[in-house]
Amino acid sequence: MSKSKFPIQVTSSGIIQEDVLMIGESTIKQWKIPTHQYLMLHFGSFRQHVKVIPVPKYDGIRIHPALARKTGLFSGVQLRLNYKSGVLKMGPLISVLISRDYSEDSDKPFGTITSFCKELVDACRVQGAFVYFFTPDHIGSSTCQLQGWVYNGRWQKSILPIGDVINNRLTSRKFENKPSVQHFLKEVKSRYKTPFFNEKFLDKSEVFEALRKDTSLQRFLPESHMLRNFAGLKSMCAKYSHVFLKPIRGSLGKGIIRVSKQNGGIAYQAHYATMNGTRRATYPSLPKLFSSLSVKMKTTRYQMQQGLNLIENTKRPIDFRALVQKNATGKWNVTSIVARTAGDHHFVSNLARGGTLSTVKEAVSKSNLPPGNKGDAHLRLHKAALEIAKGVDDFIPAHFGELGIDLALDTSGHIWLLEVNSKPSKNDNTPLKENKIRPSVKQMIEYSRFLSGF
């Protein structure tokens, strides 16, 4: 992996020819780059024959304005170099696929994630990489270049090559499943062998079925089944005092239903998670409750999950979000674990539902977990998150670079997996500080460098 980064300088066209790169003498010697003969320049999917001319006492790369236009580069960008067998690579170029943009808002072209995108730009500048952002609407007929957003003192659109790496930050299955998106990703993977990570959403049922194949992971899995008919619901309710029904494609706690026995198991109560709190409904029998669910089942597929006696703080359930990412050597690493305590009148802990964040130590210390199980809780959660991430890699045929893994502790100290999210929100991680690059963003760039060979 190259260790040095070099500033790009776009010179006037009278000083340099379009097919020439001017590079510092010491860099040329370090990489053993041949001079005054044609080499193949790679920058993402961009290819052009160039000659390299040495410049004494200089540590940058000078390029012609026409080459800058073709590559989307501008003065001040810092890049790394690799040279091998007649091919000179500059990079890495990272393409980030996001859901939408707002061209009319030059200060916040990506809405609420604009600050996160700027943080990625800053992290790339520190590490010697170049990042741009594109949406499904930017995908056209060409599979060698795209229109995308770059940051050069301000956000602006430019024409750029396909990146050495593509990071999928789409937040909607509707966008991800667009034929144009799927065709584009298939083509660039085939044509350029472009690594593309976090390439798909995960369904809850898919994750649990995959992880069941590993006997060492089964201890983390609450009993769960697809809700297909009344018999299935009756069987689960007979075994457990309460059962959760989760939309298999839900997020942020949307649509979760908690079914509990009442009056010794004759009547049943359903708790529905809403933005304003928990809505309750009581049914005289389980068939009556199932009848009310039948309407929802026409449009939503549910996973039934064993109810757990989660640890609580003043009757508010606590769970944990581990952000697990691949690092500079391609190995899974736990970047952070935070505790999430449900808000008042909610039984789910998501921040969108009024939940609050704290450290694991703080949440566990204030919980009803027995004292003997409190000391090693963080270490055990850390170990479980890593094992589950490796299991997802082993048993689900897709490329993931980061996962949000939701875990819980029950009142006996047992760890349970609640959910795995392949598009973890940055809002559930450490809060964004002014001019501060979070470890999660730094690691995303490091993994992109690993994938691209820089």
Disulfide bonds with the S-S distance in Angstrom:
none
